[in-house]
């Protein structure tokens, strides 16, 4: 799970924060179904820190990092666990536009590489259209029926420049206004 506020421990270094899930899993043990029998290790953490451009910051504390770097630490912590499901609660909401776009592209690339299922909660229509192959639209409660918009072209490179992306964004906007 990747939280909106990153969920980093301020007294732990980047490497320690990225290894937290592995340390907890070693303590509790795997279930063999959703937690692999062989948990990741320090090399897995270092691999993700390097892949996410954080190797040079591995010994730093979260207070010295930018918002985008903190979010990448949270992503590294989660991916080091080799998840089959990735839950993201407004993971990019507190970031500037360029960092947000870069992390959305990273999320797309990782989804293509790792083939995990992801559930992303967002209030941003464009983000839902960009990253959601199926978009569950929730308006004002009570929610008495599921409204799901199919978006099979999501997560494909360059999709945000297409007419179908603009159409999906417009459809989502209309669905939200009607709720």
C-alpha positions as CSV (number, residue, x, y, z in Angstrom):
1,X,0.0,0.0,0.0
2,X,1.3,3.5,-0.9
3,X,-0.2,6.2,1.2
4,X,-0.9,9.8,0.3
5,X,1.4,11.1,3.1
6,X,4.1,8.6,2.1
7,X,4.1,6.8,5.5
8,X,7.8,7.2,6.1
9,X,9.4,7.0,9.5
10,X,11.3,10.3,10.1
11,X,14.0,8.7,12.2
12,X,14.8,6.0,9.6
13,X,17.0,6.5,6.6
14,X,15.8,6.1,3.0
15,X,17.2,2.6,2.9
16,X,15.6,1.7,6.3
17,X,12.3,3.1,5.2
18,X,12.5,1.1,2.0
19,X,13.3,-2.1,3.9
20,X,10.6,-1.7,6.5
21,X,8.1,-3.9,4.8
22,X,10.6,-6.7,4.3
23,X,11.6,-6.4,8.0
24,X,8.0,-6.6,9.1
25,X,7.4,-9.6,6.8
26,X,10.5,-11.4,8.2
27,X,9.0,-10.9,11.7
28,X,5.5,-12.1,11.0
29,X,6.4,-14.6,8.2
30,X,4.9,-15.1,4.8
31,X,1.4,-16.6,4.2
32,X,2.6,-18.2,1.0
33,X,-0.3,-16.8,-1.0
34,X,-0.1,-13.0,-1.0
35,X,3.2,-12.7,0.7
36,X,5.9,-14.7,-1.1
37,X,7.6,-17.5,0.8
38,X,11.0,-15.9,0.0
39,X,10.7,-12.3,1.0
40,X,12.9,-9.7,-0.6
41,X,16.2,-8.7,1.0
42,X,18.7,-5.8,1.1
43,X,19.7,-6.4,-2.5
44,X,16.0,-6.1,-3.5
45,X,15.8,-2.8,-1.6
46,X,19.0,-1.5,-3.2
47,X,17.8,-2.6,-6.6
48,X,14.5,-0.5,-6.2
49,X,16.3,2.5,-4.8
50,X,18.6,2.4,-7.8
51,X,15.8,1.9,-10.2
52,X,13.8,4.8,-8.7
53,X,16.8,7.1,-8.7
54,X,17.3,7.1,-4.9
55,X,20.6,5.2,-4.5
56,X,22.5,8.5,-3.7
57,X,20.0,9.3,-1.0
58,X,20.0,5.9,0.7
59,X,21.6,7.2,3.9
60,X,19.5,10.4,4.2
61,X,16.5,11.0,6.3
62,X,13.0,11.8,4.9
63,X,13.2,15.4,6.1
64,X,16.0,16.0,3.6
65,X,14.0,14.8,0.6
66,X,11.6,16.4,-1.8
67,X,8.0,15.3,-2.0
68,X,8.7,13.3,-5.2
69,X,11.7,11.6,-3.6
70,X,9.6,10.7,-0.5
71,X,7.0,9.2,-2.7
72,X,9.6,7.1,-4.6
73,X,10.8,5.8,-1.2
74,X,7.3,4.7,-0.4
75,X,7.0,3.1,-3.9
76,X,10.4,1.3,-3.3
77,X,9.2,0.0,0.1
78,X,6.2,-1.5,-1.5
79,X,7.8,-2.9,-4.6
80,X,10.6,-4.6,-2.6
81,X,7.8,-6.8,-1.2
82,X,7.1,-8.1,-4.7
83,X,3.3,-7.3,-4.4
84,X,0.7,-8.9,-6.6
85,X,-1.7,-6.1,-5.7
86,X,-0.7,-2.5,-5.3
87,X,-3.1,-0.2,-3.4
88,X,-2.4,3.6,-3.8
89,X,-4.4,6.2,-1.9
90,X,-4.0,9.5,-3.7
91,X,-0.3,8.8,-4.2
92,X,0.5,11.9,-6.3
93,X,-1.9,14.5,-4.8
94,X,0.7,16.5,-2.8
95,X,3.2,16.7,-5.7
96,X,4.0,19.4,-8.2
97,X,2.7,18.9,-11.8
98,X,6.1,17.8,-13.3
99,X,6.9,15.3,-10.4
100,X,3.3,14.0,-10.6
101,X,3.6,13.4,-14.3
102,X,6.9,11.7,-13.9
103,X,5.6,9.4,-11.2
104,X,2.5,8.6,-13.2
105,X,4.7,7.5,-16.1
106,X,6.8,5.5,-13.6
107,X,3.7,3.8,-12.3
108,X,2.7,2.9,-15.9
109,X,6.1,1.6,-16.7
110,X,6.2,-0.5,-13.5
111,X,2.7,-1.8,-14.2
112,X,3.9,-3.0,-17.6
113,X,7.1,-4.5,-16.2
114,X,5.7,-6.1,-13.0
115,X,2.2,-7.0,-14.2
116,X,0.6,-6.4,-10.8
117,X,-3.0,-5.4,-10.2
118,X,-3.3,-1.8,-8.9
119,X,-6.1,0.1,-7.3
120,X,-5.6,3.8,-7.3
121,X,-7.8,6.3,-5.4
122,X,-7.7,9.7,-6.9
123,X,-9.9,12.9,-7.2
124,X,-8.1,13.9,-10.5
125,X,-10.1,13.0,-13.6
126,X,-7.1,13.1,-15.8
127,X,-5.1,10.8,-13.5
128,X,-8.0,8.3,-13.4
129,X,-8.2,8.3,-17.2
130,X,-4.5,7.9,-17.6
131,X,-3.9,5.1,-15.1
132,X,-7.3,3.3,-14.9
133,X,-8.3,0.5,-17.3
134,X,-11.5,0.4,-15.3
135,X,-12.6,3.5,-13.5
136,X,-15.1,3.3,-10.7
137,X,-16.9,6.6,-10.4
138,X,-18.2,7.6,-7.0
139,X,-20.2,10.7,-6.7
140,X,-22.2,12.0,-3.7
141,X,-23.3,9.2,-1.3
142,X,-25.3,7.1,-0.9
143,X,-23.7,4.8,-3.5
144,X,-26.5,2.5,-4.6
145,X,-24.9,1.1,-7.8
146,X,-21.5,0.8,-9.3
147,X,-20.7,3.0,-12.2
148,X,-17.7,1.7,-14.0
149,X,-16.2,3.2,-17.1
150,X,-14.1,0.8,-19.3
151,X,-10.8,2.4,-20.4
152,X,-8.8,-0.4,-22.0
153,X,-6.2,1.9,-23.6
154,X,-5.1,3.4,-20.3
155,X,-1.5,2.8,-19.3
156,X,-0.3,2.7,-22.9
157,X,2.6,5.1,-23.7
158,X,1.4,8.3,-25.3
159,X,-2.3,7.7,-24.4
160,X,-2.6,11.1,-22.7
161,X,-2.1,12.7,-26.2
162,X,-4.9,10.7,-27.9
163,X,-8.5,11.6,-28.7
164,X,-9.8,8.6,-26.8
165,X,-8.0,10.0,-23.6
166,X,-9.8,13.3,-24.0
167,X,-13.1,11.5,-24.6
168,X,-12.7,9.4,-21.5
169,X,-11.9,12.6,-19.5
170,X,-15.0,14.3,-20.8
171,X,-17.1,11.2,-20.1
172,X,-15.8,11.0,-16.5
173,X,-16.5,14.7,-16.0
174,X,-20.1,14.2,-17.1
175,X,-20.6,11.2,-14.9
176,X,-19.3,13.1,-11.9
177,X,-21.5,16.2,-12.6
178,X,-24.6,13.9,-12.9
179,X,-24.0,12.3,-9.5
